[in-house]
Amino acid sequence: MNALLTPEIEALVGTTAAYVAPEPVGRSSLRYFAGAIGDDNPIYYDDDAARAAGYDGVVAPVTLVCESNQYMTGEPDGDGYAGHSWGIEVPGTRLIRGGHEYRFHRPVYPSDVISASWVITDIAEKKSGDRAMLIVSSEARFENQDGDLLAENKETLIFLAV
Amino acid sequence: MGIFWLRTRKPSFFWRCEVALTPSLGEPVRGFERLVDPVRMVRYAAATWDWHHLHYDRDYAEGLGLVGPVVDGQMFGAFLAEHVLDHFGPKTRIESMSFRFREMVFAGETVSVAGSVVALSQDADGARIAVEQSISVGDRVCVMATTMALLAADPDG
């Protein structure tokens, strides 16, 4: 018997969410992200260094595209969060993140205007020891204004019974 | 599945191939340590438009029974990419990355990023590598990852 996987939650498989950035990525976003993580690679701020590495010019740190919140325009909720969320509430559990699978198809440049398309691909109940957990799998595709596929992100959320 | 296939190949086949960079099977990837202090966490939160209290508000985190603000897991993806690019050079193209969270990392902790080449193949595009990586705080392994990258064949050498 499934303790967590109710018919209502199971029906969320196939739910989609889409976000379109209101402006291009811009050069400062690249430098800001690289600075935040502490990556001093000049390909993120110096066109000559980026061209020497085979790019057309400065390029985004590769994982930046997978941060969906930057494409959204909402105001923060009570937790301060204004980002991508499915709004799934599972009583008696706490939410932990399982992991990510990123695929990168094309470098992201400052001129790219990015859209993110999310879909819930699977919801399953499993056991962790003697504790039930609900595993929500979703996928995002990131494209630019020309329809070029830039990257994909498969994400796993785990609702662990407490 | 791809990684399993690659592991069955003998590395000596690849050593005869000429590429601009010559990774070898089992090669350690030069690691680094990084302090994830509150300043870095706030900068990352701002850079990714993620203002959740969990990532910078100590009172909020302690209210959840945690020892401190929790580092945003996707920051580790950025560290894993940096790790591979720094070692193999800026012409390296990361094609995919898979990482799993095992333990949380908290504000003020220093993470160690380490890894090695576990698979290697050669085709017309260049050398493709798989790097198994870990991110740890002391003895606590917090993230396990596999990153696939292309080291493009360079006609200019």
Chai-1 contact restraints between the chains, C-beta under 6 A:
chainA,res_idxA,chainB,res_idxB,connection_type,confidence,min_distance_angstrom,max_distance_angstrom,comment,restraint_id
A,Y32,B,A47,contact,1.0,0.0,6.0,A-B,restraint_1
A,F33,B,A47,contact,1.0,0.0,6.0,A-B,restraint_2
A,A36,B,R43,contact,1.0,0.0,6.0,A-B,restraint_3
A,A36,B,Y44,contact,1.0,0.0,6.0,A-B,restraint_4
A,A36,B,A47,contact,1.0,0.0,6.0,A-B,restraint_5
A,I37,B,A78,contact,1.0,0.0,6.0,A-B,restraint_6
A,G38,B,R34,contact,1.0,0.0,6.0,A-B,restraint_7
A,D39,B,E82,contact,1.0,0.0,6.0,A-B,restraint_8
A,I43,B,P90,contact,1.0,0.0,6.0,A-B,restraint_9
A,A53,B,P90,contact,1.0,0.0,6.0,A-B,restraint_10
A,A53,B,K91,contact,1.0,0.0,6.0,A-B,restraint_11
A,G54,B,K91,contact,1.0,0.0,6.0,A-B,restraint_12
A,V62,B,A81,contact,1.0,0.0,6.0,A-B,restraint_13
A,V62,B,I94,contact,1.0,0.0,6.0,A-B,restraint_14
A,T63,B,G77,contact,1.0,0.0,6.0,A-B,restraint_15
A,T63,B,A78,contact,1.0,0.0,6.0,A-B,restraint_16
A,T63,B,A81,contact,1.0,0.0,6.0,A-B,restraint_17
A,E67,B,T48,contact,1.0,0.0,6.0,A-B,restraint_18
A,N69,B,T48,contact,1.0,0.0,6.0,A-B,restraint_19
A,N69,B,W49,contact,1.0,0.0,6.0,A-B,restraint_20
A,N69,B,D50,contact,1.0,0.0,6.0,A-B,restraint_21
A,Q70,B,W49,contact,1.0,0.0,6.0,A-B,restraint_22
A,P76,B,W51,contact,1.0,0.0,6.0,A-B,restraint_23
A,D79,B,H52,contact,1.0,0.0,6.0,A-B,restraint_24
A,D79,B,H53,contact,1.0,0.0,6.0,A-B,restraint_25
A,G80,B,W51,contact,1.0,0.0,6.0,A-B,restraint_26
A,G80,B,H52,contact,1.0,0.0,6.0,A-B,restraint_27
A,G80,B,H53,contact,1.0,0.0,6.0,A-B,restraint_28
A,Y81,B,H52,contact,1.0,0.0,6.0,A-B,restraint_29
A,G83,B,D50,contact,1.0,0.0,6.0,A-B,restraint_30
A,R97,B,G73,contact,1.0,0.0,6.0,A-B,restraint_31
A,R97,B,F101,contact,1.0,0.0,6.0,A-B,restraint_32
A,G99,B,F99,contact,1.0,0.0,6.0,A-B,restraint_33
A,G99,B,R100,contact,1.0,0.0,6.0,A-B,restraint_34
A,G99,B,F101,contact,1.0,0.0,6.0,A-B,restraint_35
A,H100,B,F99,contact,1.0,0.0,6.0,A-B,restraint_36
A,E101,B,S98,contact,1.0,0.0,6.0,A-B,restraint_37
A,Y102,B,M97,contact,1.0,0.0,6.0,A-B,restraint_38
A,R103,B,S96,contact,1.0,0.0,6.0,A-B,restraint_39
A,F104,B,I94,contact,1.0,0.0,6.0,A-B,restraint_40
A,F104,B,E95,contact,1.0,0.0,6.0,A-B,restraint_41
